[in-house]
């Protein structure tokens, strides 16, 4: 009997020991360690980031001057001091208290602020789990408000320059440790300085420091300012360190130009996640009506500017591609503002990484981009040039574009715009009479519709067919497939350049040869 009781008792002790070991190991596993504290300031908020080694569990208490985070079953890495002095807008310091054996209380001493946002970010790529404290400031940056003097007769044209990445998102990193976010900010500042020297122009940066701005805020800034152009500045990277050259991208609402463009867009579209944007702010997907607007005039205008930009970039650096590329970049989703993404050079190429770090090359790139802006938006330099041009008349033919006519008459697009008092977005119609430079001896053969011929008939009435718009259709591709121009499609359908092209909409297209 005694033997059986001892045996049961030993079995009980054995099971109890197992339970204790399991409990201890489980408790250790549940313990969270705070690994690091990082912070930086943006114009509208100061951000504190706590890196932790597992999914965090915490409680939040907030008063007027203090914010307290309680982490149970937690510890602090020995490298973190008891007090961390920050002295940034909205916050003075952080103090770590060990309230008991396994509880960490983090006290934030606050300064003037509007509100506090606390949220978690999950582990992603090389980023650990994080707790983010955003201290929203009472006033936004002064630069966000653009005011013109009362005596200014004409509103300035606003160009939004968007240095990519920033803050938590470094972008691409060169072989020698150069961060893309720093390079593109320096280039962006140079572009801003150069553009602001042109009378009637004003450049605004989406960020002017090492902090991250969400896609939504970048785009909203351009909308709020009524921008004429949006230029997102980046530096490319590839596994093949010999890859080099500049490239220009426009928005595609469908497939990308090629696999490289698709991968680039996929990587760039991760910036909100890397930059630490909460889910509520990061979702900037547009509804179908807005997407249909993308498919018409704005993309076409973006391609016009992108072509001009490539020409100017090609004068200061080799080009990666011979033509403008397309991909679904989230940062280019502006329904009524032409937008491009420019990859200035390859930061993964040691030679181009060295160039990108040089202030002289940054200024050269900025000058090229500024020249493209002036050409597209028809600056004052173009006006002075056009004043000395002897002019003639030309009858627009099907397939003509401002670019082809500029090449034909050995001039610039901005000169044609100035001579005809046109804007870049104005349509160019077949049979339209425009003014061109008369700088060729054979212009008389081309410009055969002088003012005394204005009542001349130019042929029989054209035939059209009715077409139902399909998903993915754009005016640009419909014009190309039907050997016509976007401007002519707008004219025959009595449409304006800003009108959306809707799925299921019926429009007129030129009758194809053999079907008339």
C-alpha positions as CSV (number, residue, x, y, z in Angstrom):
1,X,0.0,0.0,0.0
2,X,2.8,2.3,1.0
3,X,4.6,1.5,-2.2
4,X,1.5,2.4,-4.4
5,X,1.1,5.8,-2.5
6,X,4.8,6.6,-3.1
7,X,4.4,5.8,-6.7
8,X,1.4,8.0,-7.1
9,X,3.1,10.8,-5.2
10,X,6.2,10.6,-7.4
11,X,4.0,10.7,-10.5
12,X,2.2,13.8,-9.2
13,X,5.5,15.5,-8.5
14,X,6.8,14.6,-12.0
15,X,3.7,16.1,-13.7
16,X,3.8,19.2,-11.5
17,X,7.4,19.7,-12.5
18,X,6.5,19.5,-16.2
19,X,3.7,22.0,-15.7
20,X,6.1,24.4,-14.0
21,X,8.6,24.1,-16.8
22,X,6.0,24.7,-19.4
23,X,4.6,27.7,-17.5
24,X,8.1,29.2,-17.2
25,X,8.9,28.6,-20.8
26,X,5.6,30.0,-21.9
27,X,6.1,33.1,-19.8
28,X,9.5,33.6,-21.2
29,X,8.2,33.2,-24.7
30,X,5.5,35.8,-24.1
31,X,8.0,38.4,-22.8
32,X,8.5,41.4,-25.2
33,X,11.8,43.2,-25.4
34,X,11.9,46.9,-26.5
35,X,15.0,46.9,-28.7
36,X,15.3,50.5,-29.9
37,X,13.8,54.0,-29.8
38,X,13.9,56.2,-32.9
39,X,12.4,59.6,-33.7
40,X,12.2,62.4,-36.4
41,X,10.1,65.4,-37.2
42,X,7.9,66.3,-40.1
43,X,6.3,69.7,-40.6
44,X,2.9,68.5,-39.3
45,X,4.0,65.8,-36.7
46,X,6.8,64.3,-34.7
47,X,7.1,60.5,-34.8
48,X,8.5,58.2,-32.1
49,X,9.1,54.6,-33.1
50,X,9.7,51.7,-30.6
51,X,11.2,48.6,-32.2
52,X,10.1,45.4,-30.4
53,X,11.1,41.8,-30.9
54,X,7.5,40.4,-31.1
55,X,3.9,41.5,-31.6
56,X,3.4,44.0,-28.8
57,X,0.6,44.2,-26.2
58,X,0.2,47.5,-24.4
59,X,-2.2,49.9,-22.7
60,X,-2.5,53.6,-23.4
61,X,-3.2,56.4,-21.0
62,X,-3.3,60.1,-22.1
63,X,-3.5,63.4,-20.3
64,X,-2.9,67.0,-21.4
65,X,0.9,66.9,-20.9
66,X,1.7,63.2,-20.7
67,X,1.2,59.9,-22.7
68,X,1.9,56.6,-20.9
69,X,2.3,53.2,-22.6
70,X,2.2,50.2,-20.3
71,X,3.9,47.0,-21.6
72,X,3.3,43.9,-19.5
73,X,5.7,41.0,-19.5
74,X,8.3,43.2,-21.1
75,X,11.9,44.4,-20.7
76,X,14.1,47.1,-22.2
77,X,17.3,46.5,-24.1
78,X,20.3,47.6,-22.0
79,X,21.4,50.0,-24.7
80,X,18.3,52.2,-24.1
81,X,18.9,54.8,-21.3
82,X,16.5,55.5,-18.5
83,X,15.7,58.9,-20.1
84,X,15.7,59.8,-23.7
85,X,15.7,63.5,-24.4
86,X,14.1,64.4,-27.7
87,X,13.2,68.1,-27.6
88,X,11.3,68.1,-30.9
89,X,8.0,69.9,-31.7
90,X,5.3,68.4,-29.5
91,X,7.6,66.3,-27.2
92,X,10.4,66.9,-24.7
93,X,11.5,63.5,-23.4
94,X,10.7,59.9,-22.8
95,X,11.2,58.1,-19.4
96,X,11.3,54.3,-18.9
97,X,9.9,53.1,-15.6
98,X,10.2,49.5,-14.3
99,X,7.0,49.4,-12.2
100,X,7.4,45.8,-11.2
101,X,9.4,42.8,-12.3
102,X,7.8,42.4,-15.7
103,X,6.1,45.7,-16.5
104,X,7.6,48.6,-18.3
105,X,5.9,52.0,-18.2
106,X,7.0,54.5,-20.9
107,X,6.2,58.1,-20.1
108,X,6.2,60.7,-22.9
109,X,6.5,64.3,-21.7
110,X,4.5,66.3,-24.2
111,X,4.6,69.9,-25.4
112,X,2.0,71.9,-27.5
113,X,0.2,69.5,-29.8
114,X,-3.1,68.9,-31.4
115,X,-3.6,65.1,-30.8
116,X,-1.8,61.8,-30.4
117,X,-2.0,58.7,-32.6
118,X,-0.7,55.4,-31.4
119,X,-0.7,52.3,-33.6
120,X,1.2,49.1,-34.3
121,X,3.1,48.1,-37.4
122,X,3.7,44.4,-38.2
123,X,7.0,42.9,-39.0
124,X,7.8,43.5,-42.7
125,X,11.0,42.6,-44.7
126,X,13.9,43.8,-42.5
127,X,11.6,45.9,-40.2
128,X,10.7,44.4,-36.8
129,X,7.4,44.8,-35.1
130,X,6.9,48.4,-34.1
131,X,4.8,50.7,-31.9
132,X,4.4,54.2,-33.5
133,X,3.5,57.3,-31.6
134,X,2.6,60.2,-33.9
135,X,2.4,63.6,-32.1
136,X,0.2,65.7,-34.5
137,X,1.2,69.4,-34.3
138,X,-1.2,72.3,-34.0
139,X,0.0,74.1,-37.2
140,X,1.1,72.6,-40.5
141,X,4.2,73.7,-42.4
142,X,4.1,77.3,-43.8
143,X,5.1,76.0,-47.2
144,X,1.8,74.2,-47.7
145,X,0.1,77.6,-48.0
146,X,0.9,79.3,-51.3
147,X,-0.1,83.0,-51.3
148,X,0.4,85.5,-54.1
149,X,1.0,89.2,-53.6
150,X,-2.1,91.3,-54.3
151,X,-0.3,93.2,-57.1
152,X,0.5,89.9,-59.0
153,X,-1.5,90.1,-62.2
154,X,-1.3,86.4,-63.0
155,X,-1.4,83.4,-60.7
156,X,1.9,81.4,-60.6
157,X,2.1,77.9,-62.1
158,X,2.7,75.4,-59.3
159,X,5.0,72.5,-59.9
160,X,5.0,69.9,-57.1
161,X,8.4,68.1,-56.7
162,X,8.1,64.8,-54.9
163,X,11.4,63.4,-53.4
164,X,10.6,59.7,-53.0
165,X,10.8,57.7,-49.8
166,X,12.1,59.3,-46.5
167,X,12.1,58.5,-42.8
168,X,11.5,54.8,-42.2
169,X,11.7,54.1,-46.0
170,X,15.3,54.6,-47.2
171,X,14.5,53.6,-50.8
172,X,17.4,51.9,-52.7
173,X,20.8,51.7,-51.0
174,X,24.0,52.0,-53.1
175,X,27.0,49.7,-52.9
176,X,28.8,52.4,-50.9
177,X,25.9,53.0,-48.5
178,X,24.3,55.9,-50.2
179,X,20.6,56.2,-49.4
180,X,18.2,57.0,-52.2
181,X,16.0,59.1,-49.8
182,X,18.8,61.5,-49.2
183,X,19.9,61.9,-52.8
184,X,16.5,62.6,-54.2
185,X,15.8,65.1,-51.5
186,X,19.0,67.0,-52.5
187,X,18.0,66.9,-56.1
188,X,14.5,67.9,-55.3
189,X,15.7,71.0,-53.5
190,X,17.9,71.9,-56.5
191,X,14.9,71.6,-58.8
192,X,12.9,73.8,-56.5
193,X,15.6,76.5,-56.5
194,X,15.9,76.4,-60.3
195,X,12.2,76.5,-61.0
196,X,11.6,79.4,-58.5
197,X,14.0,81.5,-60.6
198,X,11.6,81.4,-63.5
199,X,9.1,84.3,-63.4
200,X,5.5,83.1,-63.0
201,X,6.6,79.7,-61.6
202,X,6.6,78.2,-58.1
203,X,7.9,74.8,-57.0
204,X,6.8,73.1,-53.8
205,X,8.3,70.0,-52.2
206,X,6.1,67.2,-50.8
207,X,8.8,66.7,-48.1
208,X,11.8,68.9,-47.1
209,X,13.4,66.7,-44.5
210,X,14.1,63.0,-43.6
211,X,10.5,61.9,-42.8
212,X,8.0,59.9,-44.7
213,X,4.9,61.3,-46.4
214,X,2.1,58.9,-47.4
215,X,1.0,58.7,-51.0
216,X,-2.4,60.1,-50.0
217,X,-0.8,63.3,-48.5
218,X,1.6,63.7,-51.5
219,X,-1.3,63.6,-54.0
220,X,-3.5,65.7,-51.8
221,X,-0.9,68.4,-51.6
222,X,-0.8,68.7,-55.4
223,X,-4.6,68.8,-55.6
224,X,-4.9,71.5,-52.9
225,X,-2.3,73.7,-54.6
226,X,-3.9,73.3,-58.0
227,X,-0.6,72.1,-59.4
228,X,0.2,72.2,-63.1
229,X,2.7,69.3,-62.9
230,X,3.6,66.6,-60.4
231,X,7.2,65.2,-60.7
232,X,8.2,62.3,-58.4
233,X,12.0,62.0,-58.2
234,X,13.8,58.7,-57.6
235,X,17.0,56.8,-58.1
236,X,16.9,53.4,-59.7
237,X,18.5,50.1,-58.5
238,X,19.1,46.7,-60.0
239,X,20.9,43.5,-59.0
240,X,23.0,43.9,-62.0
241,X,25.4,46.7,-60.9
242,X,26.2,47.5,-64.5
243,X,22.7,48.7,-65.2
244,X,22.7,52.5,-65.7
245,X,20.8,55.4,-67.2
246,X,17.8,57.7,-66.6
247,X,14.2,56.8,-67.3
248,X,10.8,58.4,-67.2
249,X,7.5,56.7,-66.2
250,X,3.8,57.5,-66.6
251,X,0.8,55.9,-65.0
252,X,-0.6,52.8,-66.5
253,X,-4.1,51.7,-65.4
254,X,-3.4,48.3,-66.9
255,X,-0.3,46.3,-67.6
256,X,3.2,47.8,-67.3
257,X,5.5,48.4,-70.3
258,X,7.7,45.5,-69.4
259,X,8.6,43.2,-66.5
260,X,11.2,45.6,-65.2
261,X,8.6,48.4,-65.0
262,X,6.2,46.1,-63.3
263,X,8.7,45.2,-60.6
264,X,9.8,48.8,-60.2
265,X,6.2,49.9,-59.6
266,X,5.6,47.0,-57.2
267,X,8.6,48.0,-55.1
268,X,7.8,51.7,-55.1
269,X,4.2,50.9,-54.1
270,X,5.4,49.3,-50.9
271,X,6.7,52.7,-49.6
272,X,3.6,53.3,-47.5
273,X,4.2,50.0,-45.7
274,X,7.9,50.7,-45.2
275,X,7.3,54.3,-44.2
276,X,4.9,53.3,-41.5
277,X,1.6,54.5,-42.7
278,X,-1.4,53.3,-40.7
279,X,-4.0,51.4,-42.7
280,X,-6.6,54.1,-42.5
281,X,-4.4,56.6,-44.2
282,X,-2.6,54.4,-46.6
283,X,-5.6,53.3,-48.7
284,X,-5.8,55.8,-51.5
285,X,-7.3,53.6,-54.2
286,X,-9.6,55.5,-56.5
287,X,-13.1,54.7,-57.5
288,X,-14.1,53.7,-61.0
289,X,-15.1,57.1,-62.1
290,X,-11.7,58.6,-61.1
291,X,-9.9,55.7,-62.8
292,X,-11.8,56.4,-66.0
293,X,-10.6,59.9,-65.8
294,X,-7.1,58.7,-65.6
295,X,-7.7,56.9,-68.9
296,X,-8.3,60.0,-70.9
297,X,-6.6,63.4,-71.0
298,X,-4.4,63.4,-67.9
299,X,-2.4,60.3,-69.0
300,X,-2.0,61.8,-72.5
301,X,-0.7,65.1,-71.1
302,X,1.6,63.2,-68.8
303,X,3.1,61.4,-71.8
304,X,3.6,64.7,-73.7
305,X,5.5,66.1,-70.8
306,X,7.4,62.8,-70.2
307,X,8.6,63.0,-73.9
308,X,10.0,66.5,-73.3
309,X,11.6,65.4,-70.1
310,X,13.4,62.5,-71.7
311,X,14.8,64.8,-74.3
312,X,16.3,67.0,-71.7
313,X,17.6,64.2,-69.5
314,X,19.2,62.6,-72.6
315,X,21.4,65.7,-72.9
316,X,22.9,65.2,-69.4
317,X,22.9,61.4,-68.9
318,X,22.4,58.2,-70.9
319,X,18.8,57.0,-71.2
320,X,17.8,53.5,-70.0
321,X,15.0,53.3,-72.5
322,X,14.3,55.0,-75.8
323,X,10.7,55.7,-74.9
324,X,8.5,56.7,-72.0
325,X,7.6,53.7,-69.8
326,X,4.3,52.9,-68.1
327,X,3.4,51.1,-64.9
328,X,0.7,51.3,-62.2
329,X,2.5,53.7,-59.7
330,X,0.2,54.7,-56.8
331,X,2.0,58.0,-56.4
332,X,1.0,59.1,-60.0
333,X,-2.7,58.6,-59.5
334,X,-3.9,62.2,-60.0
335,X,-7.1,62.5,-62.1
336,X,-6.5,66.0,-63.4
337,X,-2.8,66.8,-63.0
338,X,-0.1,65.5,-65.4
339,X,2.3,63.4,-63.3
340,X,5.5,61.5,-64.1
341,X,8.1,59.5,-62.1
342,X,11.7,60.1,-63.1
343,X,14.5,57.7,-62.2
344,X,17.5,60.0,-62.3
345,X,20.2,57.3,-62.4
346,X,21.1,53.9,-61.0
347,X,22.2,54.2,-57.4
348,X,23.2,50.5,-57.6
349,X,25.8,51.4,-60.3
350,X,29.0,52.5,-58.5
351,X,29.8,55.0,-61.2
352,X,26.3,56.6,-61.2
353,X,26.1,56.4,-57.4
354,X,29.3,58.5,-57.3
355,X,27.7,61.0,-59.8
356,X,24.5,61.2,-57.8
357,X,26.4,62.2,-54.7
358,X,28.1,65.1,-56.5
359,X,26.4,68.5,-56.1
360,X,27.4,69.5,-59.6
361,X,25.6,66.5,-61.1
362,X,22.6,67.1,-58.9
363,X,22.4,70.7,-60.2
364,X,22.8,69.5,-63.8
365,X,19.9,67.1,-63.4
366,X,17.8,69.8,-61.8
367,X,18.6,72.2,-64.7
368,X,17.5,69.6,-67.2
369,X,14.2,68.9,-65.4
370,X,13.6,72.6,-65.0
371,X,14.2,73.2,-68.7
372,X,11.6,70.5,-69.5
373,X,9.1,72.1,-67.2
374,X,9.6,75.5,-68.9
375,X,9.3,74.0,-72.4
376,X,6.1,72.1,-71.5
377,X,4.4,75.0,-69.7
378,X,5.6,77.6,-72.2
379,X,7.8,79.9,-70.1
380,X,8.8,83.5,-70.7
381,X,12.0,82.4,-72.5
382,X,9.9,80.8,-75.2
383,X,7.9,83.9,-75.5
384,X,11.0,86.1,-76.2
385,X,12.2,83.6,-78.7
386,X,8.9,83.5,-80.6
387,X,8.8,87.3,-80.9
388,X,11.6,87.2,-83.5
389,X,10.2,84.4,-85.7
390,X,8.9,85.1,-89.1
391,X,5.6,83.2,-89.4
392,X,3.4,81.5,-91.9
393,X,0.2,79.4,-91.8
394,X,-0.1,75.6,-91.9
395,X,-3.1,73.3,-92.2
396,X,-3.0,70.5,-89.7
397,X,-3.1,67.0,-91.2
398,X,-4.4,63.8,-89.7
399,X,-1.6,62.4,-87.5
400,X,0.1,65.7,-86.9
401,X,1.2,66.4,-83.3
402,X,2.9,69.5,-81.8
403,X,6.1,67.4,-81.6
404,X,6.1,66.3,-85.2
405,X,5.4,69.9,-86.3
406,X,8.1,71.3,-84.1
407,X,10.6,68.9,-85.8
408,X,9.2,69.7,-89.3
409,X,9.7,73.4,-88.8
410,X,12.9,73.1,-86.8
411,X,11.5,74.8,-83.7
412,X,10.2,73.9,-80.2
413,X,6.8,72.9,-79.0
414,X,6.7,76.0,-76.7
415,X,7.2,78.3,-79.7
416,X,4.2,76.8,-81.5
417,X,2.2,77.1,-78.3
418,X,3.2,80.8,-77.9
419,X,2.6,81.6,-81.6
420,X,-0.9,80.2,-81.5
421,X,-1.8,81.3,-77.9
422,X,-2.3,77.7,-77.0
423,X,-1.9,75.7,-73.8
424,X,-0.3,72.2,-73.8
425,X,-3.6,70.6,-73.2
426,X,-5.4,72.4,-76.0
427,X,-6.5,70.0,-78.8
428,X,-5.0,70.0,-82.3
429,X,-7.7,69.4,-85.0
430,X,-7.3,68.0,-88.5
431,X,-7.8,70.9,-91.0
432,X,-7.1,73.5,-88.3
433,X,-5.0,76.4,-89.4
434,X,-2.1,77.3,-87.1
435,X,0.8,79.7,-87.2
436,X,4.3,78.2,-87.7
437,X,7.8,79.6,-88.1
438,X,8.6,80.3,-91.8
439,X,12.2,79.3,-91.6
440,X,12.4,76.9,-94.5
441,X,12.5,77.7,-98.2
442,X,10.1,74.9,-98.9
443,X,7.5,76.1,-96.4
444,X,5.4,77.4,-99.3
445,X,4.8,73.8,-100.4
446,X,3.7,72.9,-96.9
447,X,1.7,76.0,-95.8
448,X,-0.7,76.1,-98.7
449,X,-3.7,77.5,-96.8
450,X,-3.0,81.2,-96.4
451,X,-5.7,83.6,-95.1
452,X,-7.1,84.1,-98.6
453,X,-7.9,80.4,-98.8
454,X,-9.9,80.3,-95.5
455,X,-13.2,79.5,-97.4
456,X,-11.6,76.7,-99.3
457,X,-13.3,73.3,-99.1
458,X,-11.0,70.5,-98.0
459,X,-12.8,67.4,-99.3
460,X,-15.9,65.4,-98.7
461,X,-17.5,64.7,-95.3
462,X,-15.7,62.0,-93.3
463,X,-17.5,58.8,-92.3
464,X,-17.6,57.6,-88.7
465,X,-18.6,54.4,-86.9
466,X,-20.1,53.9,-83.4
467,X,-17.9,52.2,-80.9
468,X,-18.7,50.9,-77.4
469,X,-15.9,51.7,-74.9
470,X,-14.3,48.6,-73.4
471,X,-12.5,48.2,-70.0
472,X,-9.0,49.5,-70.3
473,X,-9.6,51.7,-73.4
474,X,-8.0,55.1,-73.5
475,X,-8.3,57.9,-76.0
476,X,-4.6,57.6,-76.6
477,X,-4.8,53.9,-77.8
478,X,-8.1,54.3,-79.6
479,X,-6.5,57.2,-81.6
480,X,-3.5,55.1,-82.3
481,X,-5.5,52.0,-83.4
482,X,-7.7,54.2,-85.7
483,X,-4.8,56.2,-87.3
484,X,-6.1,59.5,-85.9
485,X,-5.3,61.8,-83.0
486,X,-6.7,62.3,-79.5
487,X,-7.6,65.8,-80.4
488,X,-9.7,64.7,-83.4
489,X,-11.5,62.1,-81.3
490,X,-12.4,64.9,-78.8
491,X,-13.6,67.1,-81.6
492,X,-15.9,64.5,-83.4
493,X,-17.4,63.4,-80.1
494,X,-17.9,67.0,-78.8
495,X,-15.8,66.1,-75.8
496,X,-13.5,68.2,-73.6
497,X,-10.1,67.1,-72.6
498,X,-11.1,66.6,-69.0
499,X,-14.2,64.5,-69.8
500,X,-14.0,60.9,-68.6
501,X,-14.1,57.9,-70.9
502,X,-16.5,55.6,-69.3
503,X,-16.9,51.8,-69.6
504,X,-19.9,51.1,-71.9
505,X,-19.9,54.6,-73.4
506,X,-20.7,54.9,-77.1
507,X,-18.4,57.2,-79.1
508,X,-17.6,58.0,-82.7
509,X,-14.5,56.6,-84.4
510,X,-13.2,57.2,-87.9
511,X,-14.4,54.6,-90.4
512,X,-11.6,52.2,-91.2
513,X,-10.3,51.9,-94.8
514,X,-12.4,49.4,-96.8
515,X,-15.5,49.9,-94.6
516,X,-16.6,53.3,-95.9
